[in-house]
Structures are given as structure tokens and as C-alpha cells.
Amino acid sequence: MSAAIYIVPEKPVAGLDDFVHGSTVVQVDEVEVDDLCKRLKVKSLWDFVSQDPNEFADLLEGLELDDQLACEQWFSPEDGLRTVRALQGHLVSQPRSLSNADAFLEDLQDYEWVLSALAEQDVRWHFAVAV
């Protein structure tokens, strides 16, 4: 299994398949995406990444960081949609501005679909990383 960035809703939404593969997003240069988001004046995709501290607490055991684990953060779907739609609009009009833009756009479209459904239900979310 390759690395991926996927959406984690704060609570289940009946009838919503929130699975998005998100493997292309982790393959695109993070600095390129950050720079593009800055130019578009939106949050970076990476700003929405958070993890349940309990999911990785075992990995940090004994490193004296156990008490410093950050709380899981949740974001409004509208904030995520703002970033996703800005990136989509830019990449549709300027596909060569980012490497692997076509596949990246597919992931963005999937993110938009899920985030739109979460917005309709007023359910917060965050990205998580699977390795």
C-alpha cells in the first residue's frame, strides 16, 4: 500500500462513502503545493492534517513526548473547500504549473465531493496520513 492523505470526518455521516484514495497528493512536491496555496491566498492542504494522538502514542512511547501530544484538530468543511476549489481552478487553467496535475486534480475532485457532503451535514473533518 502506498502513502495517502485521506479525509476523516468528526462523526459518521449516513450514506456517505468518505473514502478518497489521496495517493497522488503525497506524491506531489509539498513545497510546490504550499507555494501555490500561498499565491492563491488559501491554507495549504497540509494545514488540514491532524491525527488522533492515540493512533501514534505507541510509536512515541519512551521519547518523553507522551505528555506533549497535540490534540486532534478539526476543521470546517468550508475551509477545506476553499483550498480545494482554489487549487482546482488554478490547475484547470494552468495544468503545467504543478507536476502530475491531472492525477492531483482527480484527488482534489474526490476531496471536493466528500467535503461538500460534510458541509451539508455541518460535520467537521481533517486529513490524516496513511503510510
C-alpha positions in Angstrom: 0.0 0.0 0.0 1.3 3.4 -0.9 1.1 6.5 1.3 -2.1 8.5 1.1 -3.9 11.5 2.5 -7.5 10.8 3.4 -10.4 12.6 4.9 -11.5 11.8 8.5 -15.0 13.1 9.4 -15.5 14.0 13.1 -18.6 11.7 13.1 -20.1 9.3 10.6 -22.4 10.6 8.0 -25.2 8.2 7.0 -24.9 7.2 3.4 -21.6 8.9 2.8 -18.7 6.9 1.4 -15.9 9.2 2.6 -13.1 7.1 1.1 -10.7 9.1 -1.1 -7.5 7.4 -2.2 -5.4 10.5 -2.0 -2.2 8.8 -3.1 -1.3 11.4 -5.7 -1.4 14.2 -3.2 1.5 12.8 -1.2 3.5 12.2 -4.5 3.4 15.9 -5.5 6.1 18.1 -4.1 4.8 19.5 -0.8 6.8 22.8 -1.3 5.2 23.3 -4.8 1.7 22.8 -3.3 2.5 25.2 -0.4 3.8 27.8 -2.7 0.8 27.5 -4.9 -1.6 27.8 -2.0 0.3 30.9 -0.8 -0.1 32.5 -4.3 -3.8 31.6 -4.2 -4.1 33.0 -0.7 -5.6 29.9 0.8 -4.5 27.4 3.5 -2.2 24.7 2.4 -3.6 21.2 2.1 -1.0 20.2 4.8 -2.5 22.7 7.3 -5.5 20.4 7.5 -3.5 17.3 8.6 -4.2 16.1 12.1 -4.1 12.7 13.7 -5.7 11.1 16.7 -2.8 11.2 19.3 -3.8 7.7 20.5 -3.0 6.3 17.0 0.7 7.1 17.2 1.2 7.2 21.0 2.8 3.8 21.0 5.4 4.9 18.5 6.4 7.8 20.7 6.5 5.9 24.0 9.7 6.4 25.9 10.6 9.6 23.9 9.4 11.9 26.7 6.9 13.4 24.3 3.9 11.4 25.5 2.5 14.3 27.5 3.1 16.7 24.7 0.9 15.0 22.1 -1.1 17.6 20.2 -4.9 17.3 20.4 -6.7 16.1 17.3 -7.8 19.2 15.3 -11.0 19.6 13.4 -11.7 22.0 10.5 -14.9 23.3 8.9 -15.6 21.7 5.5 -15.9 25.2 4.0 -12.3 26.0 4.8 -11.2 22.8 3.1 -13.4 23.5 0.1 -11.9 27.0 -0.3 -8.4 25.5 -0.6 -9.5 22.5 -2.8 -11.6 24.7 -5.2 -8.8 27.3 -5.5 -6.3 24.6 -6.4 -8.8 23.0 -8.9 -9.5 26.4 -10.6 -5.8 27.1 -10.9 -4.8 23.7 -12.2 -7.6 23.6 -14.8 -6.5 26.9 -16.2 -2.8 26.2 -15.8 -2.2 22.4 -15.7 1.6 22.7 -16.2 2.0 24.7 -13.0 2.2 21.5 -10.9 3.8 18.2 -11.7 1.3 15.3 -12.2 -1.6 17.9 -12.2 -4.1 15.5 -13.9 -3.9 12.9 -11.2 -3.7 15.5 -8.5 -6.9 17.1 -9.9 -8.7 13.7 -9.6 -7.9 13.5 -5.9 -9.0 17.2 -5.4 -12.3 16.4 -7.1 -12.8 13.5 -4.7 -12.0 15.7 -1.8 -14.4 18.3 -3.0 -17.2 15.7 -3.2 -16.7 14.5 0.3 -16.2 17.9 1.8 -19.3 19.2 0.1 -21.3 16.3 1.7 -19.7 17.1 5.1 -20.6 20.8 4.7 -24.3 19.9 4.0 -24.3 18.0 7.3 -22.2 20.5 9.2 -19.6 17.9 10.1 -16.0 18.9 10.8 -13.1 17.0 9.4 -9.3 16.7 9.0 -6.8 15.0 6.7 -4.9 12.0 8.1 -1.9 10.4 6.5 -1.6 6.6 5.9 1.8 5.2 5.3 
